[in-house]
């Protein structure tokens, strides 16, 4: 399909046509949602402004009623996307087995070479999708991301938290990040509006981007689908209890050590700062998954001294 969205002057002409859900696209935008209407509608409105990239929306609803796509504000934005010529796939996935399982469910429905995991409370600035895809292709890396910014913190500068910021100097290469490693300290870069302050100091030209080193990027990360699937995607969900967080950290650390990963600045992704819908975070996925891997490794070493 054509990357550019149909403009409003063509919506009526296209209204009688059927948008093919499996039409070839550059990016599958994968959104898991549960119990949100206003935030999801704002997220979809941000997507509707991404006019430079051919993408498909895959929305998976885990709300108890399974009717999020029928709620007026959400339904209206879905109609806008379809009028623009965007394929839309609406799914329900009522059995809740945790964040990682829901992400794997979405990944199993992806067909594009690139997949953007976008949370249902993130608004994207016009051009963000294009910049992420351009970065993913130009850097030839496993994933890139736009860290979400809380704009209520624009007056809250935190130089001690932005101190670990480091641009990639040269190609993005694989690296291992774990809790306690130097790279782990970069987690503070994505607090509050830290990256917005970094971007202002860098004075990047409008529409441009620069890659930087990350610990991980939550809520808005674009993967090379083949790279993500090579490391197992989110298939580790079966080793976790339903109440967990940090599933994106596990996936990204695995991709980083095989294919590399980077953030881009400026971000252009805004966190809507709504209360979280993930109330049970009693288990941190990286601690469980990588502890299990260490146990398996140690067991193999003991069997073959």
PyMOL commands that set and color helices and strands:
alter all, ss='L'
color gray80, all
select helices_A, chain A and resi 8-14+38-48+68-70+72-83+99-108+128-139+151-153+159-162+182-190+194-202+225-230+235-239+247-259+285-303
alter helices_A, ss='H'
color red, helices_A
select strands_A, chain A and resi 27-33+55-61+88-92+114-118+122-124+143-145+210-212+220-224+244-245+261-265+269-271+283-284
alter strands_A, ss='S'
color yellow, strands_A
deselect
rebuild
show_as cartoon
